[in-house]
Amino acid sequence: MSKKKTTDIITGELSGFLEQEGYELYHLEMVKEAKDWFLRVYIDKKQTSDEPAFISTDDCEKVSRYLSGRLDELDPIEQNYYLEVSSPGMDRQLITDDHYKRYIGSLVEVKLYKPYQGTKALEATLKAVSEGQLVLADKDGNEIVLPREQVAQTRLAINF
């Protein structure tokens, strides 16, 4: 079975349970590292107010137990794998347009495939996301427009 079809099945199986428990699926991936396969499920709390809500190890365990049982019943994954359920973390990676839109106004760290003004890593405020580009503002307020195909990775920056 293809990785896409497998992740679609797992997403479908999780959606009702996560909704019922007050969680949301942040990201799901099936990846091979060296000789081992990993099914990684990143969950987040549903935002019901402006207050941040954090995922605990108990939350991860609850989802892991549910998903593990469902995967044992359905058996949609042919190869052996490790199931990992976790929070996307404070320095979460922004992957989808919804992720980018949720964090407009936030400080982000952007890694690029090719240098922009001599650097392949930027820290800037995310101002907008549109089809094909990110709009950022550097620490001096200068606007930076980057084509999405030049962006290797975007993460929320952590400021203490």
C-alpha positions, 0 to 999 in steps of 0.5 A, spaced: 500 500 500 502 506 498 504 511 503 499 516 501 493 511 502 496 509 508 496 516 511 489 517 509 486 511 512 490 513 519 487 520 518 480 518 517 481 513 523 484 518 528 479 524 526 473 522 530 477 520 536 481 526 536 475 531 535 472 527 541 478 528 545 479 535 544 485 534 539 487 536 532 492 532 528 497 537 526 501 532 522 502 525 520 508 522 516 510 515 515 518 515 514 524 510 513 530 512 517 536 507 516 532 500 516 526 502 520 520 505 518 516 510 523 509 512 523 509 519 526 503 522 529 503 530 531 497 532 535 495 539 538 490 541 542 484 544 539 484 552 540 478 554 544 481 561 546 487 565 546 490 561 551 495 556 549 494 549 550 499 544 551 500 537 549 502 532 555 505 525 555 498 523 558 495 526 551 500 522 547 499 516 551 492 516 550 492 517 542 498 512 542 493 507 545 487 508 541 491 508 534 495 502 536 489 498 537 486 501 531 492 499 527 492 492 530 485 491 527 485 494 520 493 492 519 494 497 513 501 497 514 505 492 511 512 493 513 514 493 521 514 500 524 515 504 530 509 508 532 510 515 535 505 520 537 508 527 540 506 534 540 509 538 534 513 542 539 514 549 541 519 550 535 514 546 530 515 546 523 510 549 519 508 545 513 501 546 510 498 553 508 493 552 514 500 552 519 503 558 516 496 562 516 495 560 524 502 563 525 502 570 521 505 575 526 510 570 529 517 570 529 520 564 524 526 561 522 526 559 515 532 555 512 533 556 504 535 551 499 539 557 496 542 563 499 538 570 500 542 576 500 548 571 502 545 567 507 541 560 507 537 561 514 533 567 516 529 569 522 523 574 521 516 575 522 511 571 518 507 577 515 503 573 510 503 567 506 500 566 499 500 561 493 507 560 491 510 565 496 512 567 504 512 574 506 516 576 512 519 582 515 526 582 518 528 585 525 528 592 521 521 591 518 524 590 511 519 586 507 522 579 504 518 576 499 520 568 498 518 563 493 515 557 497 520 553 492 526 556 495 524 554 502 527 548 505 524 549 512 520 553 516 519 553 524 517 557 529 522 561 533 523 560 540 524 566 544 526 566 552 
